[in-house]
Amino acid sequence: MVNRLIVANLAARPVRTVLSVAAVAVEMILILLVVGLTHGMLEESASRTVGVGAEIMVQPQSTSFIMGLSGTPMPVQIADRIAEVPGVRAVAPVATQVSSEGGVTLIYGIDPGRFHAVSGGFRFLEGGAMQAPDDILVDDIHARARGLHAGQTVELLNNSFRLAGIVEHGKGARIFMNIDTLQELLGAPGKASLFFVKVADAAQTAPVLQRLRELLPNYQLRDMQEFLSLMTANNIPGLNNFITVMIALAVSIGLLVIFITMYSTIVERTREIGILKSMGASKGYIVGVVLRETAVLTVLGILSGIALTFLLRRLTLVVFPTLPILLTADWMLRAGLIAVGASLLGASYPAFRASKLDAIQAIAYE
């Protein structure tokens, strides 16, 4: 009986029902997209760094572990000292820079031979290796996002470069150029941002790392497992605050719309509530009807929000291939619980008000 009453009420006001479902869906979409985009970018950046193939990273002391934010303060000659440590197979000095042209893009300045020794080399999809100082390589995702092909001229860091080749993604940066060229552009000749260290036997990474720490006590050294553990929203300054603000905004939208919807519904159905109370309906029964109706709207909104989020993710990857969105069951559950809590909170006062209506006055309400 109650379920039939709820369904009839929702069907009787289709526009209001759709708007309420849409509000909850927007709440879900905002939460999932913001969290999915931030976590997706962190995970994708971490996987590309690990994809270089090194076991150890060397960076300046007290520098950011986020690639591209550390500058180029270390002498390249440190690579020769690292290479002499027992257990080290290869060392690749890298200069890093972030380009904001058409989006945030990480650039690696590399010594092709040394980088190949650490990473195992690039897999070329178009073109070939860098031959001249003004040659660059880009990965396939960046090339697809920008519509680039081997042989084209590319404007980068206020200079023109020849796109020598397109490589498979997953080797650290989106764009690669000769380290000497990037050092010159940054005004830091002979300097590097980090060193990738390849260990002869991966099982011996810990003792090699200890030897390097003894050799370079004033530098920051990490193995890749430690690096991965740092690539979380909790370790990025301000990122958690941003996520919290966006979730609060999404919750406010859902709560406000549900409150307005249920409050106006109670006002419109004052006489109906009076009839129910005259027939013996208790306060708890009235509250239950309102909250169950809210729950139905919320569930429909949650399901719609999840479906639309997957659709928007697919569209985003088509338009912006370099923006990964990570959708997890964990955050879908969290977002759903947040939506349910916000909706029930928004419907609480209207439900309480409905239960307090006097039956005689409610029946006489015009």
N, C-alpha and C positions, 0 to 999 in steps of 0.2 A: 504493500500500500504506500509506504513512505517513498520507496524507490520510484514508483509510478508517478507520485506527486512531484518528485524532484525532476524527473525527466520531462514531465508536462510543463513544469515551470520554465525549464531551460528552453524547450521548444517554442513556448509561447512568446519568448523574447529573443529571437535569433541574433539580432544585431548586438544586443548587450552581451549575450553569451559569447559570440565571436570575439568581441572586444576584450572580454575578460580572459578568454583563452589566449588571445594574442598578447596581452600584457604579461601573463606568466611565461609565454613562449619567449618574448623579448628578454625577460629576466634570465631565463635559461641560456639564451643565445649569448647575451653579454658576458655572463660568468664563464661559459665554456670557451668562447672565442678568446677572451682576454687571457685566461689561464692557459688555454691550449697554445696560443701564440707565443707567450713568454716562455713556457716550458718547452715548446717545440723548438724555438730558436736556440735555447740553451743546450738542449740535447743534441740538436743537429750540429751546433758549433763544436761541442765536445766530441762527437763521433768523427767529425772531419779532422780534428786535431789528433785524435788517437789513430786515425787512418793514415797519418804520415808514416807510421811504422816504428817510431822510436819508443824506447822504454823509459827514457829519462829526459826531462826538460830542465834547462839551466836558464834562469832569469836574474835580473838585478835584484838586490835585496829590497824588500818593502815595496815591490812593484805590484801592479795589478795582474792577477792571473788571467784577466780577460785579454785575448789577443788584440793587438792594435792600440792598446792604451798605455803601453809601457815605454814608448819612445825607443831610441837606439843608443843607450849609454855604454854598451860593453865593447871593448876592443875585439875585433875579429880574431886576433892572434890567440885569444884564449882557446880557440878550437884546437890549435896545435898542442897546447898543454893537456887538454882533455883527451886528445887522441893517444897520448903517451901512457895513460892510466891503464894498468892491466885489466883486461876484460872488455875494453871498449873496442868495438869493431869500426865504427864510423861516427863522424861528427858533422852536422850541417848547420852553419851559422845562418840565421834568418833575420832580415830586417822587416818590420811590419809597419803597415800604414792603413788607415781606414779612409776610404773614398766615400764621399756623400753625394756623388754625381749619380742621380737617378736612383738613390737608395743607399743604405749603408752596406758597403762592400769591403771585405778584408783583402788586402794585397800582401803577398809575400815577395820580398826580394831575396833571391836564392842564388847560390852557386850551383848550377845544374849538375855538375859532376858529384859534388858532395851530397846534394839533396837526393840524387839517384841512389847513392851508396846507402843512405839511411832508409829511403822509402821504397826502393825497388823499382823506381822509375814511373813515369806516366804511361797511361794507356791512351794513345792518340785516336781520336774519332775523326778529326779533320786536320790537314796540314801536318806540320812536323815540329821539331825542336827549335828553340831560339838560337839564331845564328849571329844576329847583330845586336848592339847595345839597345836599340830602340824596338826590339822584338818583345812581345808579351804572349803569354798563354792564358786562356780562360777556361773554366770548366764548362761542361755541357749545360748545366742548369742556368748559369749566368748567360751563356750564349743564346739559349732558347728564350730567356726573359728579354734580352736586348735585340734579338734577331740578328746575331752576329755570325759571320762565316770567315774561315781562314783566308788571309790575304787582304782583308779590309783594314782601313785606317781607323783607329780608335782614339778618341780624345779622352785623356786620363790625367789627372793632377796637372791640368793646364798645359799639357804637352800632347803631341801626336805620336802614336805608336802603331807599328804594324802587327796585326794579329797573326802570329806565326802558326798557331795551332789551337785546336779545341781538344781538351783532355777530359777523361772521365772524372766526375766529381769524387770528393772524399779524401783529398790529399792536403787538407789544412785550409787553404785560402780559396777564394773564387778566381783571383787573378794572380799571375806569377810574372815577375820580370827579373832581369839580372840584378843581383844585389848591388853591384857597383852603380848601376843606373839609379836605383832607389836611394842609395846613400847620397848620391849627388843631388837628387831632387830634395832630400830632407836636410841637406847641408850637414851631413854626418858621415864624411868619408872614413872608411875603415872601422865603422861601428855596426853593432848588431843588436837586435832586440831580444833574441833568445837563441839557444843552441839546442838542437835535437840530437840526442845521443843514442846510437844503436849499440846494444850490448851483444857481445859474441854469443853468449848463452843466456837466454831470457831467465832461466832458473837462477842465475847468479846476479840478478838485478840488484838485490839488496846489498851485497858486499861491494859491488861496483859503485853504487850510490854512496855508500859510506866512505869509500876512497875519494870520491869526487868532493864530498863535503869537507874532507880533511884538506884537499888541495885548494878548494875555493870556499873558505869559511865565511867570506863576506858576500856570498851570492845565495840565491834561493834555488834549491834543487828539489825536484819532485819526481816521483815515478808516476806513470800514467793513471794508476789506480787512485792515488791521492788527488791528482788533477780532476778526475771524474767526480770524486766525492765533493769537490769544491764547486762544481758547476750546478748549483741549485739556486733557486730564487732567494733563499735565506742569506746567501753569500754575496748577492749583488746589491750594492747600496741603493736604497730607495725602491727597489722592485717590489718587495712585499707590500710596502705602503701603497704603491700604485695599484696592485691587485686588490688590496683591501678597500681602497676608495671606489674602484670600479664595481666591486661586489656590493658595496653599500649603496651605490647608485642604482644598480639593478634591483636590489631588494626594495628600495624606496619606491621604484616604479611599480613593481608588482603589488606591494602592500597598499599603496595609495589607490590604484585602480580597483583592487578587490574591495577595499573599504567603501569606495564610492558606489561601486556596483551593488554590493550587498545592502548598503544603507538605503539607496534609492529603491531597491527591490522591496525592502521591508516597508517603506513608506507607501509604495504602490499596492502592496498586498495587506494593508492594515485590516481591511474588512475580512479577508480570507483568514488571517490569523485570529481575529475575533471569533469567527465561526468555529475554527478548530478548538479554541479555548472553551467556547460554550458547549462543545460536544465532549469536553472532559480532557482535552490535551493538557498535559502538565508543562511546566516551564522547561523541564529537561527535554521534553519531546520537541518543543518549539526550537530550542537551541540546537538540538540534534539535527533537525531538518535543515536549518540554515548552514550549519557546519558541514553537513554531508553534501549539500549542494555546492558549497565552496570547494570541498574535496574533489568532487567530480570535475569542476572547472579546472582545478589545479592539475589533476592527473592528465586531463586533455591537453593543458598547456605544456606540461613537462614533456609528454610524448611528441607534441608538435615542435617544441623547442629543440629537442634532440635531433629529430628528423631534419629540421631546417638548418641546424648547425652543421650536420654532415653535408648537406647540399651547399651551404656557403663555403665550407672548407674546400669542396671540390672546385667551386667557381673561383675561389681565391688562388688555388694552385694553378689554375688555367691562366689567370690574369697576372698573378705574381708568383712565378715558380720558386723564387728564392725565399718565400715566407712559409715555413712549415708550421702546421697547426697540429699539435699533439692532443688527441681526444682519448681520455682514459676512462674506464669504467668507474674508477675511484672518484674522479671529479664529477662524473655524471651523477653518481649517487649523492655526493656532497651537494651539488647544485640542486638536485631534486629535493633533498631534505631542507635546504635553505628556502626553496620556493614554497614547500608545504608549510614551513614555519611562518614565513611572511604572510602567506594567504590566510592561515588560520588566525594569526594575530590581527590582520586587517578585518576579518569577519567577526571577531570576538565582540566588539561593541555593538554592531548591528544585531547580532544574535541575542545578546543580553538585553538590548532595548526591546526586541520583539517579545521576549519572554515576560517582560514587565508590563506589557499592554493590558489594559483593563478590557475584559471581553465585551461588556456593554458599550463602552465608548468606542471600541474598535469596530463593532458592528455598525454603529451609527456614523462612522467616519466617512466623509465624502471626499 
